[in-house]
Amino acid sequence: MPTLQASGTSEGDIFLTEVESVAGAGVLDDHFDAGRVEPITVFAEEADLGQVRAAIDGVPGVVSAAPVTAGPPGAPADPSAPPLVVDGIVRIDVVTHASAESQQASETVAAVRDAVHPVSAGALVGGAAAERLDTQLTSARDLSVIVPTVLVVILIVLILLLRALVAPLLIVAANVLSFGATIGLGALAFNHLFGFPGTDASVPLYAFVFLVALGIDYSIFLMTRVREEARAHSTREGVRRGLAVTGGGITSAGLVLAATFGALAVLPLLFLVQLAFLVALGVLVDTFVVRTLLVPGLVHDVGRASWWPWQRRIPA
């Protein structure tokens, strides 16, 4: 899992086929400073202008940093002219070596923010590259918030459905392990088999939502039938009967669902290809490993204690 490069990708990397927009951007990069088309924009107080410019000049990846001056729109800036001040705020255009659509420019934005904020706490760093960076940071934050929230909600639903604590914990743990295995296999494929340049920061979150929701569905189908059979027989016998009864339906559903998501891979977009691969692979893992082996094996080994603290309703 840690080898998944989910820090983001450049705009030109999202297309898996040759497109004219990427080729045109490459021509511009060859003949002009790549970051001049969409520079980083820094807004700071007029009194902090000198310190802010000095801090920006020391950032690796920065070509130049110049304040916007008064003049005709679109005309080249006059270095000798005084900066344009609006409500005590000046704007500084920061030209970078890397294009604003590249991941390197986003990394430069982060470095500019780290350099500027100590000398001007109220400074704002924006631009196209900054938008990309903020989107990636937001996706990482969403992943850390949504994942535990979804797991807690699913655990509560399973407790109410199965009237037990141990079995729901086993199911949730098995599905989290399945998701981790899928991400790990995906990382191996993306890095060493397909040679992708990276992964969009939102891909793990989308994959988690799809895989955990679908995996829990299969486990619910299985475990509700296991509980019904266990109340009439025993836990171990209920596992065997429940697995035999639900196996065909769950396997068929898993194959159809994996093929459905796999169809997204024909679209020449990196995000959709990676999401299709992860979801299709994860569904197959859930269908043939988690639902077939892992969850039934855990419940079979734990036995009647799986239904704690209401295991009295289950025959020994």
ChimeraX attribute file (.defattr): number of C-alpha atoms within 10 A of each C-alpha:
attribute: neighborCount
match mode: 1-to-1
recipient: residues
	/A:1	14
	/A:2	9
	/A:3	12
	/A:4	18
	/A:5	17
	/A:6	17
	/A:7	16
	/A:8	23
	/A:9	24
	/A:10	21
	/A:11	14
	/A:12	17
	/A:13	20
	/A:14	20
	/A:15	15
	/A:16	14
	/A:17	11
	/A:18	10
	/A:19	10
	/A:20	8
	/A:21	10
	/A:22	15
	/A:23	12
	/A:24	11
	/A:25	14
	/A:26	14
	/A:27	12
	/A:28	14
	/A:29	17
	/A:30	10
	/A:31	8
	/A:32	11
	/A:33	15
	/A:34	24
	/A:35	24
	/A:36	20
	/A:37	14
	/A:38	17
	/A:39	24
	/A:40	26
	/A:41	23
	/A:42	24
	/A:43	19
	/A:44	22
	/A:45	19
	/A:46	17
	/A:47	12
	/A:48	17
	/A:49	21
	/A:50	10
	/A:51	14
	/A:52	25
	/A:53	20
	/A:54	14
	/A:55	20
	/A:56	24
	/A:57	18
	/A:58	12
	/A:59	18
	/A:60	12
	/A:61	20
	/A:62	21
	/A:63	17
	/A:64	17
	/A:65	21
	/A:66	20
	/A:67	23
	/A:68	20
	/A:69	19
	/A:70	14
	/A:71	12
	/A:72	8
	/A:73	7
	/A:74	6
	/A:75	8
	/A:76	10
	/A:77	16
	/A:78	14
	/A:79	11
	/A:80	7
	/A:81	12
	/A:82	11
	/A:83	20
	/A:84	16
	/A:85	15
	/A:86	10
	/A:87	7
	/A:88	10
	/A:89	17
	/A:90	21
	/A:91	23
	/A:92	25
	/A:93	21
	/A:94	25
	/A:95	24
	/A:96	26
	/A:97	19
	/A:98	23
	/A:99	26
	/A:100	28
	/A:101	20
	/A:102	20
	/A:103	22
	/A:104	17
	/A:105	28
	/A:106	27
	/A:107	16
	/A:108	23
	/A:109	30
	/A:110	15
	/A:111	17
	/A:112	24
	/A:113	21
	/A:114	14
	/A:115	19
	/A:116	24
	/A:117	16
	/A:118	13
	/A:119	16
	/A:120	19
	/A:121	12
	/A:122	13
	/A:123	20
	/A:124	15
	/A:125	23
	/A:126	19
	/A:127	18
	/A:128	19
	/A:129	29
	/A:130	22
	/A:131	15
	/A:132	24
	/A:133	22
	/A:134	16
	/A:135	15
	/A:136	20
	/A:137	16
	/A:138	14
	/A:139	20
	/A:140	17
	/A:141	11
	/A:142	13
	/A:143	20
	/A:144	12
	/A:145	11
	/A:146	14
	/A:147	15
	/A:148	11
	/A:149	12
	/A:150	14
	/A:151	17
	/A:152	13
	/A:153	10
	/A:154	17
	/A:155	21
	/A:156	13
	/A:157	13
	/A:158	23
	/A:159	16
	/A:160	11
	/A:161	13
	/A:162	19
	/A:163	17
	/A:164	18
	/A:165	19
	/A:166	17
	/A:167	25
	/A:168	26
	/A:169	15
	/A:170	18
	/A:171	26
	/A:172	21
	/A:173	15
	/A:174	22
	/A:175	26
	/A:176	18
	/A:177	13
	/A:178	22
	/A:179	27
	/A:180	16
	/A:181	16
	/A:182	26
	/A:183	23
	/A:184	17
	/A:185	16
	/A:186	23
	/A:187	23
	/A:188	16
	/A:189	17
	/A:190	20
	/A:191	16
	/A:192	10
	/A:193	10
	/A:194	9
	/A:195	10
	/A:196	18
	/A:197	15
	/A:198	22
	/A:199	24
	/A:200	20
	/A:201	21
	/A:202	21
	/A:203	18
	/A:204	21
	/A:205	18
	/A:206	14
	/A:207	22
	/A:208	23
	/A:209	16
	/A:210	17
	/A:211	25
	/A:212	24
	/A:213	15
	/A:214	20
	/A:215	26
	/A:216	21
	/A:217	13
	/A:218	24
	/A:219	25
	/A:220	18
	/A:221	17
	/A:222	24
	/A:223	28
	/A:224	15
	/A:225	18
	/A:226	27
	/A:227	20
	/A:228	18
	/A:229	20
	/A:230	25
	/A:231	16
	/A:232	13
	/A:233	15
	/A:234	18
	/A:235	28
	/A:236	21
	/A:237	16
	/A:238	23
	/A:239	25
	/A:240	16
	/A:241	19
	/A:242	22
	/A:243	21
	/A:244	13
	/A:245	14
	/A:246	17
	/A:247	19
	/A:248	11
	/A:249	11
	/A:250	22
	/A:251	19
	/A:252	12
	/A:253	15
	/A:254	23
	/A:255	15
	/A:256	14
	/A:257	17
	/A:258	21
	/A:259	17
	/A:260	14
	/A:261	19
	/A:262	20
	/A:263	15
	/A:264	18
	/A:265	18
	/A:266	10
	/A:267	14
	/A:268	14
	/A:269	15
	/A:270	21
	/A:271	22
	/A:272	19
	/A:273	19
	/A:274	25
	/A:275	25
	/A:276	23
	/A:277	21
	/A:278	30
	/A:279	29
	/A:280	28
	/A:281	23
	/A:282	29
	/A:283	30
	/A:284	21
	/A:285	21
	/A:286	30
	/A:287	24
	/A:288	16
	/A:289	15
	/A:290	22
	/A:291	29
	/A:292	20
	/A:293	13
	/A:294	18
	/A:295	24
	/A:296	24
	/A:297	16
	/A:298	15
	/A:299	23
	/A:300	18
	/A:301	13
	/A:302	16
	/A:303	18
	/A:304	21
	/A:305	20
	/A:306	22
	/A:307	24
	/A:308	15
	/A:309	12
	/A:310	14
	/A:311	17
	/A:312	12
	/A:313	13
	/A:314	20
	/A:315	12
	/A:316	14
